[in-house]
Amino acid sequence: MTQIELCNQLKTIGYPVAYHHFTTSPEPPYIVYIRTNDDNISSDYKMHGKFKNYQVELYTVKKDLEAERKIEEILNTIDPEYKTFEEYIQSEQMYQVVYQIKVIERR
């Protein structure tokens, strides 16, 4: 899966989606995703692909279990071992749910 494919999958949810940030913040809920780092997949001194690690962030003004379910349905098809973290951002008065996923990109 490529970064473009990940973005297109996230867009099927129906919320605004941006890489890293929006230049003008949309009304929540919205999704931001960021590639955090890569891990090479190699053997016998040959590179076979990469694990590209992404952080997918959902922002909502209230706890939105339906929005989380929609994201998790997609992430389950990409990396069923994703990790989830949540916090309330007081200064923005928004909930942030963060999903950490690995995407395999083969060469």
Backbone as JSON, one array per atom type, in Angstrom:
{
  "sequence": "MTQIELCNQLKTIGYPVAYHHFTTSPEPPYIVYIRTNDDNISSDYKMHGKFKNYQVELYTVKKDLEAERKIEEILNTIDPEYKTFEEYIQSEQMYQVVYQIKVIERR",
  "N": [[0.84, -1.18, 0.0], [0.49, 2.21, -0.78], [1.22, 5.64, 0.19], [-0.62, 7.33, -1.02], [-2.72, 5.54, -1.53], [-3.43, 4.92, 1.11], [-4.36, 7.44, 1.95], [-6.55, 7.74, 0.16], [-8.17, 5.62, 1.06], [-8.79, 6.54, 3.65], [-10.26, 8.81, 2.97], [-12.64, 7.72, 2.09], [-14.25, 7.56, 4.26], [-15.54, 9.94, 4.58], [-14.94, 12.27, 5.92], [-13.04, 15.36, 6.15], [-9.66, 15.06, 5.08], [-6.16, 15.28, 5.64], [-2.65, 15.42, 4.96], [-0.39, 15.68, 7.51], [-1.21, 18.46, 8.28], [-3.9, 20.85, 8.12], [-4.23, 23.77, 6.12], [-6.19, 25.61, 6.62], [-8.22, 25.07, 9.26], [-10.74, 22.62, 9.14], [-14.25, 22.15, 10.0], [-14.72, 19.97, 12.74], [-15.86, 16.53, 12.61], [-12.5, 15.6, 11.63], [-9.65, 14.24, 9.84], [-6.2, 13.68, 10.22], [-3.14, 12.57, 8.9], [0.16, 11.2, 9.32], [3.39, 10.25, 8.28], [5.56, 8.59, 10.3], [7.97, 7.12, 10.6], [10.19, 4.76, 8.92], [10.78, 1.24, 8.47], [13.09, -0.98, 7.16], [12.54, -3.91, 5.17], [14.39, -6.64, 4.84], [16.67, -9.15, 3.57], [19.49, -11.29, 3.23], [21.14, -9.2, 2.33], [19.51, -7.77, 0.62], [16.97, -5.49, -0.19], [13.57, -5.81, 0.38], [11.29, -4.42, 0.77], [9.38, -2.03, 2.69], [8.32, -1.27, 6.02], [6.14, 1.15, 6.56], [5.52, 3.48, 8.9], [2.72, 4.99, 10.19], [0.8, 7.65, 11.63], [-2.46, 8.06, 12.36], [-4.82, 10.48, 12.93], [-7.76, 11.33, 14.56], [-9.98, 13.96, 14.97], [-12.43, 15.33, 17.03], [-15.3, 17.12, 18.36], [-16.83, 16.05, 20.31], [-16.92, 12.93, 22.07], [-16.85, 10.47, 19.7], [-18.02, 7.66, 18.83], [-18.96, 6.42, 16.52], [-17.5, 7.62, 14.42], [-14.96, 6.72, 15.15], [-15.36, 3.96, 14.82], [-15.68, 3.79, 12.05], [-13.13, 4.53, 11.1], [-11.61, 2.5, 12.3], [-12.6, 0.22, 11.02], [-11.48, 0.46, 8.47], [-8.73, 0.53, 9.12], [-8.41, -2.01, 10.19], [-8.27, -3.59, 7.91], [-5.85, -2.89, 6.91], [-3.78, -2.9, 8.9], [-4.22, -4.93, 11.34], [-3.1, -4.92, 13.86], [-2.92, -2.41, 14.93], [-2.24, 0.4, 17.12], [-3.89, 2.31, 19.65], [-4.44, 5.55, 20.97], [-5.69, 8.07, 23.14], [-6.7, 11.43, 23.83], [-7.83, 14.42, 25.47], [-7.79, 17.58, 24.18], [-7.44, 20.35, 25.76], [-7.02, 23.1, 25.17], [-7.98, 23.3, 22.58], [-10.44, 22.29, 22.84], [-11.19, 19.7, 21.98], [-11.43, 16.23, 21.18], [-8.83, 13.93, 20.62], [-8.07, 11.13, 18.86], [-5.63, 8.81, 18.39], [-4.18, 6.69, 16.06], [-1.77, 4.27, 15.55], [-0.2, 2.82, 12.88], [1.16, 0.23, 10.73], [2.21, 0.15, 7.44], [2.73, -1.91, 4.73], [5.02, -1.65, 2.19], [5.93, -3.01, -0.7], [8.75, -3.85, -2.74]],
  "CA": [[0.0, 0.0, 0.0], [1.22, 3.47, -0.85], [0.65, 6.74, 0.97], [-1.81, 7.79, -1.75], [-3.78, 4.56, -1.28], [-3.89, 5.13, 2.49], [-5.16, 8.67, 1.94], [-7.81, 7.46, -0.51], [-8.97, 4.79, 1.97], [-9.29, 7.4, 4.72], [-11.25, 9.72, 2.4], [-13.93, 7.03, 1.91], [-15.04, 7.74, 5.48], [-16.4, 11.1, 4.35], [-14.47, 13.43, 6.67], [-11.86, 15.97, 5.55], [-8.41, 14.35, 5.36], [-4.97, 16.0, 5.2], [-1.35, 14.95, 5.43], [0.28, 16.51, 8.51], [-2.05, 19.53, 8.83], [-4.72, 21.64, 7.2], [-3.84, 25.18, 6.14], [-7.33, 26.2, 7.32], [-8.87, 23.95, 9.94], [-12.16, 22.4, 8.83], [-15.08, 21.8, 11.14], [-14.59, 18.56, 13.11], [-14.67, 15.68, 12.69], [-11.58, 15.54, 10.52], [-8.56, 13.27, 10.0], [-4.86, 14.05, 9.78], [-2.23, 11.43, 8.99], [1.57, 11.57, 9.23], [4.34, 9.13, 8.28], [6.47, 8.88, 11.4], [9.27, 6.53, 10.31], [10.17, 3.54, 8.12], [11.66, 0.12, 8.81], [13.35, -1.78, 5.98], [12.34, -5.36, 5.17], [15.51, -7.1, 4.02], [17.35, -10.42, 3.88], [20.61, -11.55, 2.31], [21.61, -7.91, 1.82], [18.58, -7.24, -0.39], [15.79, -4.84, 0.38], [12.35, -6.35, -0.23], [10.2, -3.49, 0.99], [9.45, -1.21, 3.91], [7.2, -1.0, 6.89], [6.01, 2.6, 6.73], [4.74, 3.7, 10.11], [1.89, 6.19, 10.1], [-0.06, 8.04, 12.72], [-3.74, 8.58, 11.86], [-5.41, 11.21, 14.04], [-9.15, 11.74, 14.43], [-10.32, 15.08, 15.84], [-13.87, 15.52, 17.19], [-15.65, 18.0, 19.48], [-17.38, 15.18, 21.35], [-16.53, 11.53, 21.88], [-17.63, 10.04, 18.55], [-17.76, 6.24, 18.63], [-19.25, 6.06, 15.13], [-16.33, 8.04, 13.64], [-13.88, 5.78, 15.49], [-15.68, 2.67, 14.21], [-15.42, 3.9, 10.61], [-11.68, 4.48, 10.91], [-11.1, 1.19, 12.7], [-12.94, -0.75, 9.97], [-10.46, 0.58, 7.42], [-7.42, 0.14, 9.65], [-8.39, -3.48, 10.36], [-7.9, -4.2, 6.64], [-4.48, -2.48, 6.62], [-2.9, -3.38, 9.98], [-5.1, -5.24, 12.47], [-2.38, -4.78, 15.13], [-2.7, -0.99, 15.2], [-2.33, 0.85, 18.52], [-4.78, 3.46, 19.79], [-4.25, 6.44, 22.11], [-6.71, 9.13, 23.13], [-6.58, 12.5, 24.81], [-8.67, 15.6, 25.27], [-6.94, 18.76, 24.04], [-8.19, 21.39, 26.44], [-6.92, 24.4, 24.49], [-8.78, 23.23, 21.35], [-11.72, 21.7, 23.24], [-11.43, 18.6, 21.06], [-10.86, 14.91, 21.43], [-7.9, 13.43, 19.61], [-7.83, 9.69, 18.93], [-4.46, 8.55, 17.55], [-3.96, 5.29, 15.67], [-0.46, 4.01, 14.98], [-0.31, 1.67, 12.0], [2.26, -0.11, 9.82], [1.8, -0.12, 6.08], [3.8, -2.59, 4.02], [5.24, -1.25, 0.8], [6.85, -3.98, -1.3], [9.54, -3.37, -3.89]],
  "C": [[0.88, 1.23, 0.0], [0.54, 4.53, 0.02], [-0.61, 7.26, 0.3], [-2.98, 6.84, -1.51], [-4.32, 4.69, 0.13], [-4.78, 6.36, 2.55], [-6.52, 8.42, 1.31], [-8.73, 6.58, 0.34], [-9.59, 5.66, 3.06], [-10.38, 8.35, 4.2], [-12.61, 9.06, 2.21], [-14.82, 7.17, 3.13], [-15.97, 8.94, 5.35], [-16.02, 12.33, 5.14], [-13.31, 14.07, 5.92], [-10.59, 15.25, 6.01], [-7.24, 15.19, 4.84], [-3.73, 15.29, 5.72], [-0.75, 16.03, 6.32], [-0.59, 17.61, 9.11], [-2.9, 20.14, 7.72], [-4.2, 23.08, 7.24], [-4.93, 26.01, 6.81], [-8.09, 25.05, 7.95], [-10.33, 23.83, 9.55], [-12.94, 22.17, 10.12], [-14.87, 20.32, 11.46], [-15.89, 17.81, 12.84], [-13.82, 15.77, 11.43], [-10.42, 14.62, 10.88], [-7.28, 13.88, 9.46], [-4.0, 12.79, 9.89], [-0.81, 11.89, 8.7], [2.4, 10.29, 9.17], [5.41, 9.46, 9.31], [7.86, 8.31, 11.2], [9.08, 5.27, 9.48], [11.11, 2.5, 8.71], [11.84, -0.72, 7.56], [13.03, -3.26, 6.22], [13.43, -5.9, 4.26], [15.98, -8.47, 4.49], [18.44, -10.61, 2.83], [21.07, -10.29, 1.59], [20.77, -7.38, 0.65], [17.39, -6.61, 0.33], [14.56, -5.32, -0.38], [11.16, -5.4, -0.08], [10.43, -2.7, 2.26], [8.17, -1.36, 4.71], [7.19, 0.51, 7.05], [5.04, 2.82, 7.88], [4.03, 5.05, 10.02], [1.14, 6.4, 11.41], [-1.3, 8.66, 12.09], [-4.44, 9.21, 13.05], [-6.83, 11.65, 13.69], [-9.42, 12.85, 15.44], [-11.84, 15.28, 15.84], [-14.13, 16.45, 18.37], [-16.31, 17.23, 20.62], [-16.9, 13.76, 21.07], [-17.45, 10.94, 20.81], [-17.3, 8.59, 18.21], [-18.02, 5.8, 17.2], [-18.07, 6.45, 14.22], [-15.16, 7.09, 13.9], [-14.12, 4.43, 14.82], [-15.36, 2.69, 12.72], [-13.92, 3.82, 10.32], [-11.15, 3.09, 11.21], [-11.46, 0.11, 11.69], [-11.9, -0.72, 8.86], [-9.11, 0.1, 7.93], [-7.31, -1.36, 9.86], [-8.0, -4.19, 9.07], [-6.45, -3.9, 6.28], [-3.5, -3.07, 7.63], [-3.74, -3.67, 11.21], [-4.41, -5.15, 13.84], [-2.1, -3.32, 15.46], [-2.85, -0.71, 16.69], [-3.18, 2.12, 18.54], [-4.45, 4.23, 21.08], [-5.3, 7.54, 22.01], [-6.38, 10.17, 24.17], [-7.56, 13.61, 24.48], [-7.74, 16.8, 25.25], [-7.74, 19.95, 24.56], [-8.18, 22.71, 25.68], [-7.76, 24.45, 23.21], [-10.21, 22.77, 21.63], [-12.15, 20.62, 22.24], [-10.82, 17.32, 21.59], [-9.93, 14.56, 20.28], [-7.74, 11.93, 19.87], [-6.73, 9.4, 17.91], [-4.34, 7.05, 17.32], [-2.57, 5.19, 15.07], [-0.55, 2.72, 14.17], [0.98, 1.46, 11.22], [1.67, -0.45, 8.48], [2.97, -0.78, 5.37], [3.84, -2.1, 2.58], [6.31, -2.18, 0.24], [7.55, -3.39, -2.51], [9.37, -4.32, -5.06]]
}
